[in-house]
Amino acid sequence: MDKKITISSSPHVHSGETIAGTMHSVILALIPATLVGIYYFGLSALWVTLLSVFTCLVVEAGAQKALKKKITIYDGSAALTGLLLAMNLPPAAPWWIVVLGGFIAIAMGKHIYGGLGFNPFNPALVARVVLLISFPLHMTTWSKPQSIFNSIGGADAITEATPLGLLKEGIMMNGNIDTISDVSSYAMFMGNSGGSLGEVSAIALLLGAIYLIYKGYITWHIPVSFIVTAAIFSGIFWFIDPTRYADPLFHILAGGMILGAFFMATDYVTSPVTGKGMIIFGAGCGLITMIIRLWGGYPEGVSFAILLMNSATPLIDRYTVPKRFGSSTKQGVAG
């Protein structure tokens, strides 16, 4: 016989989904939020986005060529990393910050572990945290929202604190949250507030998230457990002392919680595979985020929370894997 039969373990049914199809769908889901960010922050935001994606594609191709691997820049994974990185950067970030971030995300956050599917941490968040710790001034200088038409007309960019930055400033300076009294929930929901591209428009991010859930690319487990845990935890302290702690709606809309919960914590490679594990993972992200926001040195905690829970993913998978049929012990736990 000329043809050989390849025998492998189940399952044998192919879903029809591909890496490229999944990555391009997530990119498509992020387009509304990206466009809203570019509208409010102008050409500088567009430049940061394009440069970030381009840098990630170049570093991806360079790393694969150096490692003598097949060039796969068209599968969308590097482009998605670049887009997510851009959405975690200040809209007017210097070009070298963007390029350095792209290199860190792809080379140090992905290929140092073996490439796509082997990285234990979300590459875009690895880059964001490294940049934030290394260059805090550049990573915390935020532009005030203005129409893209103003930026085309040559209007100078004006810096403005993010809602979470105002909250932290009020607590540290005055011991209360009066600094956010003028912060509008509607403005944060629509996108007219300071922050990165991924922090400004809750409605645009939710539209993309609904699309991903509808298409089955993500499930509700991580986003819902993430947001509900954060809401309950913040709600307890807000109920105890509303003069010092912001309400749950503020914490949900402010910062990168929605972006993190729906688009970054749900990363296939770095999150648990079981429903129970996903709920534990999401709840951990929500809890750590709120601990950092309420008592940490940084106004935001989503990035740190997701990376910390990424490190716990193997342990969560180990103890939440389903039992083998006919076995009284959990698969992978029994010696």
C-alpha positions in Angstrom: 0.0 0.0 0.0 1.3 3.4 -1.0 -0.9 5.3 1.5 -0.3 5.0 5.2 -3.1 5.3 7.8 -2.2 7.7 10.6 -3.7 6.6 13.9 -4.1 9.3 16.6 -6.1 9.9 19.7 -9.6 11.5 19.7 -11.3 13.8 19.1 -11.3 13.3 15.3 -13.9 15.9 14.3 -12.4 19.2 13.0 -14.4 22.3 13.9 -13.4 24.1 10.7 -11.9 27.0 12.7 -8.4 28.1 11.9 -5.9 30.3 13.8 -6.1 32.9 11.0 -9.9 32.9 11.1 -10.0 33.4 14.9 -7.3 36.1 15.0 -8.9 38.1 12.2 -12.3 37.8 13.9 -10.9 39.3 17.1 -9.2 42.1 15.1 -12.6 42.8 13.5 -14.2 42.9 16.9 -11.7 45.5 18.0 -12.2 47.8 15.0 -15.1 49.8 16.5 -13.1 50.7 19.7 -10.1 51.5 17.6 -12.1 53.9 15.4 -13.6 55.6 18.4 -10.2 56.0 19.9 -8.8 57.5 16.7 -11.8 59.8 16.4 -11.3 61.2 19.9 -7.5 61.3 20.0 -6.7 62.1 16.3 -3.8 61.2 14.0 -1.4 60.5 16.9 -3.6 57.5 17.9 -3.7 56.3 14.3 0.0 56.6 14.1 0.6 54.6 17.3 -1.8 51.9 16.1 -0.2 51.5 12.7 3.3 51.6 14.0 2.5 49.0 16.7 1.0 46.6 14.3 3.8 47.1 11.8 6.5 46.6 14.4 5.0 43.4 15.7 4.7 42.0 12.1 8.4 42.8 11.4 9.6 41.4 14.7 7.5 38.3 14.2 9.0 37.7 10.7 12.5 38.4 11.9 12.2 36.0 14.9 10.7 33.2 12.8 13.4 33.6 10.1 16.2 33.7 12.8 14.8 30.5 14.4 14.4 28.9 10.9 10.6 28.6 11.3 7.9 29.1 8.7 6.9 32.8 8.3 3.3 33.1 9.5 2.7 36.8 9.8 -0.5 36.4 7.7 -2.2 34.4 10.4 -3.2 37.6 12.3 -1.6 36.7 15.6 1.2 39.2 15.4 -1.2 41.9 14.0 -3.6 41.2 16.9 -0.8 41.6 19.4 0.2 44.9 17.9 -3.4 46.1 18.0 -3.9 45.1 21.6 -0.5 46.7 22.5 -1.6 50.0 20.8 -4.8 49.9 22.8 -2.8 49.7 26.0 -0.5 52.7 25.2 -1.1 56.4 25.6 -2.6 57.7 22.3 0.4 60.1 21.9 3.1 57.7 23.0 6.6 58.4 21.5 7.5 56.3 18.5 10.4 54.6 20.3 8.0 53.5 23.1 5.8 51.8 20.5 8.6 50.1 18.7 10.2 48.9 21.9 6.8 47.6 23.1 6.3 45.7 19.9 9.8 44.1 20.2 9.1 43.1 23.9 5.7 41.7 23.1 6.8 39.5 20.2 10.4 38.6 21.0 10.2 38.4 24.8 6.6 37.8 25.4 6.1 35.2 22.7 9.1 33.7 20.8 11.4 33.4 23.8 8.9 30.7 25.0 8.7 28.9 21.6 6.2 31.0 19.7 2.4 31.0 19.3 0.8 28.4 21.6 3.7 28.2 24.0 3.7 31.6 25.7 2.4 31.5 29.3 1.7 35.2 29.4 -0.3 37.5 27.2 2.4 39.2 25.0 0.8 42.6 24.8 0.4 42.8 28.5 4.0 41.7 29.1 5.1 44.7 26.9 2.7 47.1 28.7 3.9 46.2 32.2 7.6 46.3 31.2 7.1 49.7 29.6 5.1 51.0 32.6 7.7 50.0 35.1 10.6 51.2 32.9 9.2 54.4 31.6 6.4 55.5 34.0 6.4 59.1 32.8 5.8 58.3 29.2 3.3 55.6 30.0 1.2 57.8 32.2 1.0 60.9 30.1 -2.5 60.9 28.6 -4.0 63.1 26.0 -7.3 65.0 26.5 -9.9 63.7 24.0 -10.5 66.0 21.0 -12.0 65.4 17.6 -9.7 64.0 14.9 -10.7 67.1 12.9 -8.9 69.3 15.5 -5.8 67.3 15.2 -5.9 67.6 11.4 -6.2 71.3 11.9 -3.0 71.4 13.9 -4.4 71.9 17.4 -1.9 71.2 20.2 -2.6 68.1 22.3 -3.6 68.7 25.9 -2.8 66.3 28.6 -5.5 65.1 31.0 -5.6 62.6 33.9 -7.6 59.4 33.4 -10.6 58.8 35.7 -8.6 56.3 37.7 -5.7 58.7 38.0 -8.1 61.3 39.3 -9.5 58.8 41.8 -6.0 57.8 43.1 -5.0 61.5 43.3 -8.0 62.4 45.3 -7.6 59.6 47.8 -3.8 60.2 48.2 -4.1 64.0 48.5 -7.4 64.6 50.2 -8.5 61.2 51.5 -11.7 61.3 49.5 -13.0 60.8 45.9 -14.2 64.4 45.3 -11.8 64.6 42.3 -14.1 62.3 40.3 -17.3 64.2 41.0 -17.3 65.7 37.5 -16.4 62.4 35.8 -19.4 61.4 33.7 -20.3 57.7 33.4 -21.9 58.5 30.1 -18.6 60.0 28.8 -16.7 56.9 29.9 -19.4 54.7 28.3 -19.2 56.5 25.0 -15.4 57.2 24.9 -15.0 60.9 25.7 -12.6 60.5 28.5 -8.8 60.3 29.1 -6.9 57.0 28.8 -5.5 54.6 26.2 -7.5 53.6 23.1 -8.7 50.5 25.0 -10.0 52.4 27.9 -12.1 55.1 26.3 -15.2 53.6 24.8 -17.1 50.9 26.7 -19.9 50.7 24.2 -17.5 50.1 21.3 -15.7 47.3 23.2 -19.0 45.7 24.2 -20.2 45.7 20.6 -17.1 43.7 19.6 -17.4 41.5 22.7 -21.0 40.6 21.8 -19.8 39.6 18.3 -17.2 37.3 19.7 -19.6 35.6 22.1 -22.2 35.3 19.3 -19.7 33.6 17.0 -18.5 31.4 19.8 -14.9 32.6 19.9 -15.1 33.4 23.6 -17.5 32.3 26.3 -19.1 34.2 29.1 -17.2 32.5 31.9 -14.1 34.7 32.2 -15.6 38.2 31.4 -18.7 37.7 33.6 -16.7 36.3 36.6 -14.1 39.1 36.2 -16.5 42.0 36.1 -19.0 40.6 38.7 -16.2 39.9 41.2 -14.8 43.4 40.7 -18.3 44.9 41.1 -19.1 43.0 44.3 -15.7 43.7 45.8 -15.8 47.4 45.0 -19.5 47.6 45.9 -18.8 46.3 49.5 -16.3 49.1 50.2 -18.4 51.7 48.4 -21.3 50.8 50.7 -19.1 51.0 53.7 -17.6 54.4 52.9 -18.8 56.1 49.6 -16.7 59.2 50.3 -13.5 57.2 49.9 -14.4 54.4 47.5 -16.0 54.8 44.1 -19.1 52.9 43.1 -19.0 49.6 41.1 -20.2 51.2 37.8 -17.2 53.7 37.9 -14.7 50.8 38.3 -16.3 48.8 35.5 -16.3 51.7 33.0 -13.0 53.2 34.0 -9.6 51.9 32.9 -9.1 48.7 31.0 -11.5 46.4 32.7 -13.8 45.8 29.7 -10.9 45.4 27.3 -9.1 43.1 29.7 -12.1 41.0 30.6 -13.3 40.3 27.0 -10.2 40.6 24.8 -7.1 39.8 26.9 -8.1 37.6 29.8 -9.9 35.3 27.3 -6.7 34.5 25.3 -6.8 30.8 24.5 -3.2 30.1 25.2 -2.9 31.8 28.6 -6.3 31.1 30.2 -7.8 27.8 31.6 -9.6 25.4 29.3 -12.5 24.3 31.5 -15.6 26.3 32.4 -14.9 26.0 36.2 -11.3 27.0 35.6 -12.3 30.0 33.6 -14.6 31.2 36.4 -11.9 30.8 38.9 -9.5 32.6 36.6 -11.9 35.5 36.0 -12.7 35.9 39.6 -9.0 36.0 40.5 -8.5 38.7 37.9 -11.4 40.8 39.3 -10.2 40.4 42.9 -6.5 41.3 42.2 -7.6 44.2 40.0 -9.6 45.8 42.8 -7.0 45.2 45.4 -4.4 47.1 43.3 -6.9 49.8 42.4 -8.0 50.4 46.0 -4.7 50.0 47.9 -1.9 49.7 45.3 0.6 52.3 44.1 -0.8 52.2 40.5 -4.3 53.6 39.7 -4.9 50.6 37.4 -4.5 46.9 38.1 -6.0 45.0 35.1 -2.7 44.2 33.4 -1.0 43.0 36.6 -4.0 40.9 37.5 -4.3 39.1 34.2 -0.5 38.4 34.1 -0.6 37.0 37.7 -3.5 34.8 36.9 -1.8 33.7 33.6 0.9 32.2 35.9 -1.7 30.3 37.8 -3.4 28.9 34.7 -1.5 25.5 34.7 -2.4 25.0 38.3 -6.1 25.9 37.7 -6.2 23.5 34.7 -4.6 20.7 36.8 -7.3 20.8 39.5 -10.3 21.5 37.3 -9.8 19.0 34.6 -12.8 16.7 34.3 -12.7 13.1 35.6 -11.9 10.3 33.2 -14.9 8.1 32.4 -15.1 5.3 35.0 -12.4 6.9 37.2 -12.9 8.2 40.7 -9.8 10.5 40.5 -9.2 13.6 38.5 -7.1 13.2 35.4 -3.7 14.7 35.9 -3.9 14.8 39.7 -3.6 11.1 40.4 0.0 9.9 40.5 
